[in-house]
């Protein structure tokens, strides 16, 4: 007798457009790696871009592809309290600070500090924040808040890394990996427009949903360094990871959301069958 495969995986699209072939591959990959539990999560905390009609289209396209997931699917915007609770825990440990900077101010600050353009510190998410607001006094913070200035909450990375110590995580292809969250600098954990961020929400959700294997594209490999750190700070479970290759066009370019001909919807309308789309995504039906 063999033990049941307990692996729990998820597909976590953002409802900001129609799913394309790359998403089909990612969803089928997650489904293939699942034991008897496959979950869907709608990552819609980006209120400015997420649309209910895209969520409906995601469900329809995934079902058409032949995928079945556990209901109810988790919709991030329904769980803002969970993210707030996580932020409160980090704040209570003195690991967060409010950041009032605009993108323009951040760029100006970096330019003024005399970096040659090719030396400007870049992290996986773009410019590394120079830490301007970390140095504000309690009084200055209070003043800016009283003025009604919008602020994000950033993680004090040096403090957080010190508090957590060295951390490891495992990727199915890369093996055991030492977490290097500091390459991101002081990441935003609560955005100005929404009291959460991608890094915070996925980490909390993967834990609360009991995901044991996170599968996603290799473009998010570095993000896992930050997620591993947050798991340690918030005492959350650490799943295993499997970052997969990204589908590319024949010319080797990454599939772009704007290439409408590669959406599952367009392929359906052009008369393709689910089996044909699965094959086009590189997954044998
Ligand atoms: N929502 C993310 C995306 O659509 C995926 C997040 C994840 O798998 O961790 O790219």
Boltz pocket constraint, residues with backbone or C-beta under 6 A from the ligand:
constraints:
  - pocket:
      binder: B
      contacts: [[A, 12], [A, 13], [A, 14], [A, 43], [A, 202], [A, 215], [A, 216], [A, 220]]
      max_distance: 6.0
